Amino acid sequence: MNQLNATHAWLRRNLFSDAFSGTTTLLLLAGAAWWLPGLIDWMLLQAVFKPDAAACQAVNHAGACWGVVAEKYRVILFGRYPHAEQWRPLLATVLLLAVIAGSGLRLLNRRSLAAAWILALPAFFILMGGGRFGLTPVGSDLWGGLPLTLLLATTAMLMALPLAILVALGRQSGLPLLRGLCQLYVELVRGVPLISVLFLASFLFPIILPQGFTIDVLLRVQAGIVLFAAAYLSETIRGGLQAVPGGQHDAATALGLSRWQAMRWIILPQALRAVIPSMMNSAVSIFKDTSLVTVVSLYELTGSLSLALAGDAEWRSYYLEGYLFIGLIYWTGCYSMSRFSRTLEAGTGLLRPPVPSTA
Amino acid sequence: MPSQRWRDLAVQGLFAAGLLALLWWLLDVTATNMAERGIRSGFDFLNDPAGFTIGESLLPFDSADSTLWALAAGLANTLRVALPAILISTLLGTLVGLGRLSPNLLLRGLCAAYVETLRNVPLLLQLLAWYFVVTDLLPLASEALQLAPHVFLSKSGLSLPWLADGALFDLPLRGEMGISGGAAVTPEFLALLLGLSLYTAAYVAETVRAGILAVPRGQSDAALALGLTRVQLFRLVLLPQALRSIIPPLTNQQLSLTKNASLAVAIGYPDLVSVANTTLNQTGRAAECIALIMAVYLILSLLTAWLSAWLEQRSGRWAERS
């Protein structure tokens, strides 16, 4: 009886609190009854899971053709990387993901975390590029798919952060010239679309570099993404710097710390801690933005899907299933990052001010 | 502290000298490279005939027209898709944002699912998917879906009734050979409009939600105690106060939308960046074309910043009045 009352109260509160809410509930339920069976039918019941083009054709889009993923997953995930060597990008991806997850979940203490990163990045490049330890060399023009997406996003974040801190500090500098230049850089980059920066990297960088000094397109595009991301990150960090109370500065000076010591030990730690959620947002944006390098012909996840399907008449009509598949990969990455940032915001200790040490 | 001032000046002087030297060196290298590769520079190509056609254009354009006019047509196309997308995303985003604050669990959940799905998938992927759905999965024009009387949706795009030369409507009709009459919207435009609007709406929803949550709780309690209805509460109490914190991020998002319209290049809608890209490939004037794209977008950003400041001022006055 009591439970029945509780259920009744719960229904009233959440679904039928007033006439408007009640109508909404009924409308949404009717909509679900109308749409869901068809959706489940398409996604599961009538779907073809085997890599069988004839079976997919027979269903004629009444059910999803997940077979396209089963057939093409290696090209989608690893792009043009040589087929026999694809265990290398797989291992490299797992390694990088493990280090990222380990950092996020704080499974390692500070020192072993730094060691893990210092080992993981070169290991990633050696696995992908080869040429050492008896691995056949694979040129970066053949890198593609998920490892390329991860590489672009991770490197962008790692390189943009120090640059962004420098620019944010530059904007607070007492030197008008430095301040103006940093402001010019930030406003310029934030005012233009990423595509134009990528065009710049892919068409213009080769012309402005001295003869005989060529860097490959991957590096150029990576540099473009870093410069782009740093402008946005520096605005975030500037916000954090402004949020640190002025008294902190005065106290540091009173203790006899130099300007740089105060910045390094007092101001920056508090500023960065305060903007971790916004920095995570930037990380999500960077991760999503890496998909744009398709436009300058790098085959990361989005590009490698076209690589897998565009030239194949048998599977070309199942792009939607392919998009849903890589969409799910992107979604998983972005959603875990934003969840992670929310747990930090909820106060797991990282965002709390540090306990003043008595030593 | 005069010595400090002199030191600052000296540091800046050295810094400026170093920067100028670097710039000089880069320009010198660039000039040498361009001379060696036979690349010409300058903006004279803008007056030459474009030599390519544009798929669709608001401005009358022909391949014999100048390149400058082609770029103008591209800019007009950018605005043609961005302005309706701004309108749709603001309206839809506001509704979704309010939906996330609804006491109704189902509505709240639906709106949250919308935001979390759309925000966490790259816009480019969404655009490509929409474009594929429109051009591949929709029926042929001769078997177009009828959404409403005289509104047809097919592989060839969307056809709508439009004002005819006379005062009456020109109604699209479905025939054996496809659809005739009315105004037609291309699949590229449709995919871009849908993709941009739905994606940005998710961000607008979060902004609206945060803005309303930022209004102190006592305000709604007081309004409800005064006997205001929920609609009145939103219109007269919450929205005017929330607008002040909503407008700055909102204008930022709509500026992002306009910048994101440059992804049109991936699905072949002739926006400014697509046209500039075609020009770049035809003339080889990379620096000039990229500079033009950047300059136009910088001007748009400045205009938006100015508009945002003006709106903020106005919304402040509105809040005082109501």
Boltz contact constraints between the chains, C-beta under 6 A:
constraints:
  - contact:
      token1: [A, 14]
      token2: [B, 105]
      max_distance: 6.0
  - contact:
      token1: [A, 15]
      token2: [B, 105]
      max_distance: 6.0
  - contact:
      token1: [A, 17]
      token2: [B, 103]
      max_distance: 6.0
  - contact:
      token1: [A, 21]
      token2: [B, 103]
      max_distance: 6.0
  - contact:
      token1: [A, 21]
      token2: [B, 104]
      max_distance: 6.0
  - contact:
      token1: [A, 24]
      token2: [B, 104]
      max_distance: 6.0
  - contact:
      token1: [A, 24]
      token2: [B, 107]
      max_distance: 6.0
  - contact:
      token1: [A, 25]
      token2: [B, 106]
      max_distance: 6.0
  - contact:
      token1: [A, 28]
      token2: [B, 106]
      max_distance: 6.0
  - contact:
      token1: [A, 175]
      token2: [B, 8]
      max_distance: 6.0
  - contact:
      token1: [A, 175]
      token2: [B, 12]
      max_distance: 6.0
  - contact:
      token1: [A, 177]
      token2: [B, 12]
      max_distance: 6.0
  - contact:
      token1: [A, 177]
      token2: [B, 16]
      max_distance: 6.0
  - contact:
      token1: [A, 191]
      token2: [B, 297]
      max_distance: 6.0
  - contact:
      token1: [A, 191]
      token2: [B, 298]
      max_distance: 6.0
  - contact:
      token1: [A, 191]
      token2: [B, 301]
      max_distance: 6.0
  - contact:
      token1: [A, 192]
      token2: [B, 294]
      max_distance: 6.0
  - contact:
      token1: [A, 192]
      token2: [B, 297]
      max_distance: 6.0
  - contact:
      token1: [A, 193]
      token2: [B, 259]
      max_distance: 6.0
  - contact:
      token1: [A, 193]
      token2: [B, 262]
      max_distance: 6.0
  - contact:
      token1: [A, 195]
      token2: [B, 262]
      max_distance: 6.0
  - contact:
      token1: [A, 195]
      token2: [B, 273]
      max_distance: 6.0
  - contact:
      token1: [A, 196]
      token2: [B, 290]
      max_distance: 6.0
  - contact:
      token1: [A, 196]
      token2: [B, 293]
      max_distance: 6.0
  - contact:
      token1: [A, 196]
      token2: [B, 294]
      max_distance: 6.0
  - contact:
      token1: [A, 199]
      token2: [B, 290]
      max_distance: 6.0
  - contact:
      token1: [A, 200]
      token2: [B, 290]
      max_distance: 6.0
  - contact:
      token1: [A, 203]
      token2: [B, 286]
      max_distance: 6.0
  - contact:
      token1: [A, 204]
      token2: [B, 286]
      max_distance: 6.0
  - contact:
      token1: [A, 204]
      token2: [B, 287]
      max_distance: 6.0
  - contact:
      token1: [A, 207]
      token2: [B, 30]
      max_distance: 6.0
  - contact:
      token1: [A, 207]
      token2: [B, 33]
      max_distance: 6.0
  - contact:
      token1: [A, 208]
      token2: [B, 26]
      max_distance: 6.0
  - contact:
      token1: [A, 208]
      token2: [B, 30]
      max_distance: 6.0
  - contact:
      token1: [A, 210]
      token2: [B, 29]
      max_distance: 6.0
  - contact:
      token1: [A, 288]
      token2: [B, 122]
      max_distance: 6.0
  - contact:
      token1: [A, 291]
      token2: [B, 122]
      max_distance: 6.0
  - contact:
      token1: [A, 291]
      token2: [B, 124]
      max_distance: 6.0
  - contact:
      token1: [A, 292]
      token2: [B, 124]
      max_distance: 6.0
  - contact:
      token1: [A, 295]
      token2: [B, 266]
      max_distance: 6.0
  - contact:
      token1: [A, 302]
      token2: [B, 125]
      max_distance: 6.0
  - contact:
      token1: [A, 319]
      token2: [B, 132]
      max_distance: 6.0
  - contact:
      token1: [A, 320]
      token2: [B, 132]
      max_distance: 6.0
  - contact:
      token1: [A, 323]
      token2: [B, 129]
      max_distance: 6.0
  - contact:
      token1: [A, 327]
      token2: [B, 121]
      max_distance: 6.0
  - contact:
      token1: [A, 327]
      token2: [B, 125]
      max_distance: 6.0
  - contact:
      token1: [A, 330]
      token2: [B, 121]
      max_distance: 6.0
  - contact:
      token1: [A, 330]
      token2: [B, 122]
      max_distance: 6.0
  - contact:
      token1: [A, 331]
      token2: [B, 120]
      max_distance: 6.0
  - contact:
      token1: [A, 331]
      token2: [B, 121]
      max_distance: 6.0
  - contact:
      token1: [A, 334]
      token2: [B, 120]
      max_distance: 6.0
  - contact:
      token1: [A, 335]
      token2: [B, 120]
      max_distance: 6.0
